[in-house]
Amino acid sequence: MLQAALAPRSVAVIGASDNPHKVGGRPILYLQRYGYRGAVYPVNPGRATVQGLRAFACVEDLPEAPELAIVAVAGDEAVRAVEACAARGVKVAVVMASGFGETGPEGLRVQESLVETAKRSGMRLIGPNCQGLANFATGMVANFSTIFHEIEGRDGPVAIVSQSGANSQAIYTLVMRKGLGVRHVHATGNEADVTVADLAEAVLEDSGVRLLLLYMEAIKDPQRLAAAAESARQRGIPIVALKAGRTARGQKAASSHTGALAAEDRVVDAFFERHAIWRAADPHELVSAAALYASGRPPRGRRLVVVSNSGASCVMAADYSEQRGIPLAQISSQAKGKMKEVLPGFAALENPIDVTGALLSNSALFGAVLPIVGDDAQSELAMLAIPVAGTGYDVARFAKDLSLFADRYGHAVAVAAPQESVRAPFERLGIAAFEREREAIDALAQFADHAALLRRPAAQPAKAVRIGATRFLNEADSLALLEKAGLPVIEHALCRTEDEAMRTAARFDGKVVLKACSPEVPHKSDHGLVSLNPADPAAEFRRQHDKVASLQAKFEGVIVARLAPRGRELALGARMDPQFGPVVLVGDGGIYLEALKDFRLLLPPFSTEVVIRKLGELRVAPLLSGLRGQPGRDVAAFATMAVRLGEAMLQWNGAVASLDINPVIVFETGAGAVAVDALVECRL
């Protein structure tokens, strides 16, 4: 049905205006201006013609049921228009009016009634509070934005789907300024029915699309977005997304803007990474690497070579590459020997390569060095840094040499030049051009890292399960559940009498931890209900019994556990997210987990390699590999525990709402890891 939104055979504009600069007039202006070849039916009971086209009094009077209807009237008129479209057999209605779900409960009620009306007839609804659609391949520009009047549309390889209409136009502007054409620009507004994910799936069927840019304030249908991402992966189309509402204030603003519901931001990060969607921080970052993506040459690595006519640019590029963790490619001795033959004797032959100011008198230097770099086969990314050029420089030749190099060796290439006149010849050849060297390096790194992400095995999205009322298990039952799932747990026993506590402590040679066991006191240390190596286990049993009683909580005994050898404390956790399904946490452990937030989230299933990579991103990562003679930690054993926890969350299918294992003691490499504390929250 949504193909009728992108390439309809006929379009009706309800509330059509003869004024091309009003909401009801712009779509008709653009449809005619951009060469739409289907039938256009203005609906306006007060006019015989609108912008030179025959007008109709109502939808019922149209000579056919239009495939797409633009609802450019507001309030009750918009409601009646949607009802008329549904009754007439319209396939897709775009409701431009605001004043619905974003305004509060009453507006949401009316919005939901629009959706019900549409569903009864099988009609899809885009909006409300929506700026419209634009497909420059077909001229179907049913949109009221000013931007298509200010910046002439030009078909190209980029598709934009945005929840926000204004932001879709800002992204369009930035892409066009990079010299790229845009095929699709679609806004979804309140997403009462059709979401960004729905339209993303639809535009991905267009063979002319090579890059998909998304803006979202909510992810209403993660399963659909995951399916779109997999479709994009199979077609070799990268998706770059800007998900706003990262903070509490941002989420509140999103709610007032489009009625968006908040999602935990770190879960969104994990979801995007899982499905090879690159996340951008703002519209500029969203489009920064667009020309690289449009080249259709994803690199197989991220080793960078920099060539410049400025020693200063070389120094700054080296500094920034190291700061960003981007490896500078090694130059072999054979390659250096060849470069020595073509460059001045005072040129720098190490990477970054400085061809020096001799470029002014010899415009062939870039073209001489680049094939040597390509034949050396030590790099996948290349940047030309040209801080100054102009009269006397053959800039067109520089651009041609870089383009030939990219075509011949398959490198991802970019140029950094502050002068627009220098960038222009490169852009005309489809080469990514940037004012600043840092921007060029960032874009190349993003392109390479995203390509690596897209090469990872595809992942099926897990199903989310809505969980109502819950209850906590006591720690003994929590540890038993983990052990059944294949996670190693500390040796322990649940003791219900003082004598049992004494015998168990003796069996563990007195090196024990005593912890009260009660499902009603989940955080025992907060109440002094954890004791290490008590001199008199029986007396400690009585003290903890009395303390639990004073809290008016259920007492189910005392856990006597063997005291674990010293090791590094890490944390494992999991929960069932209502939107994204099971989520597993790996991070630094101990009592400061929540305060320091040194953790990463993963969506199962995942591999031990993925867990180890995520541990390497933690601030405590250097401590896990060993420092100053200290042994490294058995991160492989911890990673295996995380994988098993993820598998268990999938198998439990919502029976477990959340689970905390903090700490997990990770021993020296090869010695394993063990869970010493656990808290499980189950669905009733």
Secondary structure, DSSP 4 states (H G I P E B T S, - for coil): -THHHHS-SEEEEET--SSTTSTTTHHHHHHHHTT--SEEEEE-TT-SEETTEE-BSSGGGSSS--SEEEE---HHHHHHHHHHHHHHT-SEEEE---SSGGG-HHHHHHHHHHHHHHHHHT-EEE-SS--EEEETTTTEEEE--THHHHS-----SEEEEES-HHHHHHHHHHHHHTT--EEEEEE-TT-SS--HHHHHHHHTT-TT--EEEEEES--S-HHHHHHHHHHHHHHT--EEEEE---SHHHHHHHHHHH-PPP--HHHHHHHHHHTTEEEESSHHHHHTTHHHHHHT---S---EEEEES-HHHHHHHHHHHHHHTPPBPP--HHHHHHHHHHS-TTSB-SSSEE--GGGGT-TTHHHHHHHHHHHHT--SEEEEE-S---TT--HHHHHHHHHHHHHHH--EEEEE-S-HHHHHHHHHTT-EEESSHHHHHHHHHHHHHHHHHHHSPP-PPPPP----SEEEPPHHHHHHHHHHTT--B--EEEE-SHHHHHHHHHHTTT-EEEEE--TT---GGGGT-EEES-S-HHHHHHHHHHHHHHTT-----EEEEEPPPS-EEEEEEEEEETTTEEEEEEEE-STTHHHH--EEEE-SS--HHHHHHHHTTSTTHHHHS--TTPPPB-HHHHHHHHHHHHHHHHHHTTSEEEEEEEEEEE-BTTS-EEE---EEEEE-
